[in-house]
């Protein structure tokens, strides 16, 4: 069963950086693309980025392109999201998900990022 | 960017009734590239339907999806108490985008 646990969320000031992690279990991580999604408080879902199986191909939403970087460590079954130059509008609950077309959130609870001065 | 517009914003129905949710794309998309998700309060979303009409593993057959081109529909044939939630459509034809969601609430 897919199990995804996000971590690394915190309260940061505008312009600061943060690195999110996603620990994966229940499936062969290296066989699957992975995705990051976020949800601002009281708002809908926003697709952010995906990464292919070996980390060589990525894609980003325009809202985060150039500021966020997705990466993975297949040896440790971990997915990452490096977030730089954070803005107030990046405040959200961040989810990782399995796949890159339709996606499986694996019941993860997300990790909360708050950007405020 | 493909914009997905869901309607209505809120659907107020009673248990046992039929729910029909719409998702319109700003341009035509392949039927293989449209999914629906359910998000219950306080929970992560889960996929219900992919490829317009294929039910994900474990999803009951009261859920069905249809559509083509720009217009897609999620139908819940008879609402159960656990179906009152927010529903999102998502396209993965050109990059990926989500609709803004439809809330199905109890009447």
Interface residues (C-beta under 8 A of the other chain):
Chain A: X35 X44 X45 X46 X47 X50 X59 X61 X62 X95 X100 X101 X102 X103 X104 X105 X106 X107 X108 X109 X110
Chain B: X1 X33 X35 X37 X39 X43 X44 X45 X46 X47 X50 X51 X56 X88 X90 X92 X95 X96 X97 X98 X99 X100 X101
